[in-house]
Amino acid sequence: MAERDKAGQGRKKPGPGLREALRIPGGERVRLSAYAADATPAGPRNKAEGLAATARMGERLAGLQERLYAASTAGDRRRILLVLQGMDTSGKGGTVKHVIGLFNPSGCRIQAFKAPTREELAHPFLWRVTKALPRPGEIGIFDRSHYEDVLIARVRELVPRSRLDRRYDQINDFERSLADDGVSVVKVFLHISYEQQRRRLLARLDNPDKHWKFNPGDIDERGLWPAYQKAYEIALERCSTADAPWYLVPADRKWYRDWAVSTLLLEQLEALDPRYPPGDFDVEECRRRLLNDG
């Protein structure tokens, strides 16, 4: 079915597009070394084209967001949850700034997950995530997420391996329940290379205005790079499902990262095809009253 924009012009519904190109196949073995972090699959040819293409998406994204929110006022429970994961400096914060900046902030719910508090540790690991979910009509963004509990927990051996292994199934069940309740879960792994991370950390050291973003512990974490890559591979392999697939976005090029995440969201919104709800009042009667009230 063709959808119509505000001008009433028909638009052809999108095909699989970038979602298919970047999707991690469920259940298949994942080797991150097989993916080039500076690749630009299905994308613009260069930075200038990428920035222009991302800017052009802004109006379309904002329009679809408005329609999604409008539909919620008539009982539509659908919403989107963007999950951003990646190594330090992969661009989770930058993605929030440049991509979510294309939307109306009043319709977005952003949550950055840090180390769990004492209260959060007293609850099951999904408890704090459940509290931060977007409401119907909203676009939610998680900067890190429940996956920290199978990433850091695995690398740092914070929980017994038997409990850790159960968490993958718990995550899949949780995300399936979200899909059943109208949540479109868009999970993005920002894939950065070891050398590019070094360059970005050095850039922070070279700029005093960026020292607040630098933590000497980041250097220690680099020593655990192989363990983190393995932890991500397991999570991507075991938790890329039909209900909540993982998308691998090469993140060495910031312009491509922003274009790709914007495009993934645009394709998801177009697939949802939210509609403005019809008014439950007599339009002509209201028009008549306004024209005759003075």
C-alpha positions in Angstrom: 0.0 0.0 0.0 1.3 3.4 -0.9 1.6 5.9 2.0 1.0 9.6 1.6 2.9 12.6 2.9 1.3 15.9 3.9 1.0 17.0 0.3 -1.0 13.9 -0.4 1.6 12.5 -2.8 1.9 8.7 -2.9 5.1 7.1 -1.7 6.2 3.6 -2.4 6.8 1.6 0.8 10.5 0.8 1.3 12.1 -2.5 0.7 14.6 -4.1 3.1 17.3 -1.5 2.3 20.0 -0.8 4.8 18.5 -2.9 7.5 19.1 -6.0 5.5 22.6 -4.9 4.5 23.7 -4.3 8.2 21.7 -7.0 10.0 23.6 -9.7 11.9 22.0 -13.0 10.9 20.5 -14.7 14.0 22.1 -17.8 15.3 25.2 -17.6 13.0 28.7 -17.4 14.3 30.0 -13.9 14.5 33.6 -12.8 13.9 34.0 -9.0 14.3 37.4 -9.2 12.5 35.5 -10.1 9.3 33.9 -6.6 9.3 35.9 -3.6 8.3 35.3 -0.7 10.7 36.0 1.9 8.0 33.6 0.3 5.5 30.6 2.3 4.0 28.2 -0.5 2.9 25.3 0.8 0.8 26.2 4.3 1.8 27.1 7.7 0.1 30.4 7.8 -1.6 32.1 10.4 0.6 31.8 12.6 3.7 30.2 15.5 1.9 27.5 13.4 0.3 27.0 11.6 3.6 26.5 14.8 5.6 24.1 16.1 2.9 22.1 12.9 2.8 21.8 12.9 6.6 20.5 16.5 6.6 18.0 15.7 4.0 16.5 12.9 6.1 15.7 15.4 8.9 12.3 16.6 7.6 11.1 13.1 6.8 12.2 11.7 10.2 10.5 14.6 12.0 7.3 14.1 10.1 7.2 10.4 10.8 7.9 11.0 14.5 5.0 13.4 14.7 2.7 10.9 13.1 3.9 8.2 15.5 3.1 10.4 18.4 -0.2 11.5 17.0 -1.2 7.9 16.5 -0.5 7.2 20.2 -3.2 9.8 21.2 -5.7 7.4 19.6 -4.5 4.3 21.4 -1.7 3.2 19.1 0.9 1.6 21.4 3.8 1.5 18.9 7.1 3.1 19.7 10.8 2.7 18.9 13.7 1.8 21.1 17.2 2.5 19.7 19.9 0.6 21.6 23.4 1.8 21.1 26.4 -0.4 22.1 30.1 -0.2 21.3 33.5 0.2 22.7 34.7 3.4 24.2 34.9 6.3 21.6 32.8 4.3 19.1 30.4 7.3 19.1 27.4 6.4 21.2 27.1 10.0 22.6 27.9 11.5 19.1 25.1 9.4 17.6 22.7 10.7 20.2 23.8 14.3 19.5 23.7 14.2 15.7 21.0 11.7 14.9 18.5 12.3 17.6 19.0 16.0 16.9 16.9 15.4 13.8 13.9 14.7 15.9 11.7 16.8 18.2 13.3 16.3 21.6 9.9 16.4 23.4 9.1 13.0 21.8 12.3 11.3 22.7 13.3 9.6 25.9 17.1 9.2 26.3 18.8 7.1 29.0 22.5 6.6 29.5 23.3 3.6 31.6 26.3 3.8 33.9 27.6 1.4 36.6 24.5 0.1 38.5 23.7 1.8 41.8 23.3 0.0 45.1 19.5 0.1 44.6 19.7 -1.3 41.0 22.0 -4.1 42.2 19.3 -5.1 44.6 17.0 -5.9 41.7 17.1 -8.2 38.7 19.4 -6.8 36.0 16.5 -5.9 33.7 14.7 -3.8 36.4 16.5 -0.5 35.7 16.0 -1.0 31.9 12.3 -1.6 32.2 11.8 1.7 34.1 13.5 3.7 31.2 11.5 2.3 28.3 9.8 4.7 25.9 6.1 5.3 26.2 3.7 4.8 23.3 4.4 7.3 20.5 8.0 8.0 21.7 11.4 7.3 20.4 13.6 5.9 23.1 17.4 5.9 23.0 19.6 3.8 25.2 23.3 4.8 25.5 24.5 1.4 26.6 21.8 -0.9 27.9 20.9 -4.3 29.5 23.7 -5.7 27.3 26.3 -4.4 29.7 25.2 -7.2 32.0 26.5 -9.8 29.5 29.5 -7.7 28.3 31.3 -6.2 31.3 29.9 -9.0 33.5 31.6 -11.5 31.2 34.9 -9.7 30.7 35.2 -8.8 34.4 33.7 -12.1 35.6 31.3 -10.3 37.8 28.7 -13.1 38.0 29.0 -16.9 37.8 29.1 -18.2 34.2 26.0 -20.3 34.7 24.0 -17.1 35.6 25.6 -15.2 32.8 24.6 -17.8 30.3 20.9 -17.6 31.4 20.9 -13.9 30.8 21.0 -14.2 27.0 17.7 -16.1 27.1 16.3 -13.6 29.6 17.2 -10.8 27.2 15.6 -12.5 24.3 12.4 -13.2 26.2 12.4 -9.5 27.4 12.9 -8.2 23.9 10.2 -10.5 22.6 7.8 -9.2 25.2 8.6 -5.6 24.1 7.9 -6.5 20.4 4.5 -8.0 21.5 3.7 -4.7 23.2 4.4 -2.6 20.2 8.1 -1.7 20.7 10.3 -1.8 17.6 13.8 -2.6 19.0 16.6 -1.3 16.8 19.9 -2.5 18.3 23.0 -1.0 16.8 26.6 -2.1 17.5 29.0 0.7 16.6 32.0 -1.2 15.3 35.2 0.8 15.8 38.8 -0.5 15.1 41.5 -0.7 17.7 43.7 1.8 15.9 40.8 4.3 15.4 40.1 4.1 19.1 43.7 5.0 19.8 43.5 8.0 17.5 40.3 9.3 19.2 41.8 8.8 22.7 45.0 10.7 21.7 42.8 13.5 20.2 41.2 13.9 23.6 44.6 14.1 25.3 45.7 16.7 22.8 42.7 19.0 23.4 42.4 20.3 27.0 38.7 21.0 26.3 38.2 17.2 25.9 40.1 16.1 29.0 36.8 15.8 30.9 35.9 13.0 28.4 39.2 11.1 29.1 39.6 8.5 31.8 43.0 6.9 32.4 41.0 3.7 32.9 40.2 3.7 29.2 43.9 2.7 28.6 43.5 -0.2 30.9 40.3 -1.3 29.1 42.2 -1.4 25.8 44.2 -4.2 27.3 41.0 -6.2 27.5 40.1 -5.5 23.8 40.2 -9.2 22.8 37.9 -10.2 25.7 35.4 -7.4 24.9 35.4 -8.4 21.2 34.6 -12.0 22.2 31.9 -10.8 24.6 30.3 -8.8 21.8 30.5 -11.6 19.4 28.6 -13.9 21.7 26.0 -11.3 22.5 25.5 -10.5 18.8 25.3 -14.2 17.9 22.9 -15.2 20.7 20.6 -12.1 20.7 20.1 -11.2 17.1 16.5 -12.4 16.7 13.5 -11.8 14.4 11.9 -9.7 17.1 15.0 -7.6 17.9 17.9 -8.0 15.3 21.3 -6.5 15.8 22.7 -4.2 13.1 26.5 -3.7 12.8 27.4 -0.1 11.8 31.0 0.5 10.9 31.9 3.5 13.1 35.5 4.6 12.1 33.9 7.2 9.9 31.6 9.4 12.0 29.7 10.8 9.0 28.9 7.2 7.9 27.9 6.2 11.4 25.4 9.1 11.6 24.0 8.5 8.1 23.6 4.7 8.8 21.8 5.1 12.1 19.5 7.8 10.7 18.7 5.6 7.7 18.0 2.6 10.0 15.5 4.7 12.0 14.0 6.1 8.8 13.4 2.6 7.4 11.9 1.4 10.6 9.5 4.4 10.8 8.5 4.0 7.2 7.8 0.3 7.8 5.6 1.2 10.8 3.8 3.7 8.6 2.1 5.6 11.4 -1.0 7.6 10.5 -2.6 10.7 11.8 -5.8 9.7 13.6 -9.1 11.1 12.3 -10.8 13.8 14.4 -13.7 12.7 16.5 -15.6 16.0 16.0 -17.6 17.7 13.3 -15.1 19.7 11.3 -17.6 21.8 9.4 -19.5 22.6 12.5 -16.3 23.7 14.3 -15.4 25.8 11.3 -18.8 27.4 11.2 -18.6 28.3 14.9 -15.1 29.9 14.5 -16.2 32.0 11.5 -19.2 33.3 13.4 -17.7 33.8 16.9 -16.9 37.5 16.3 
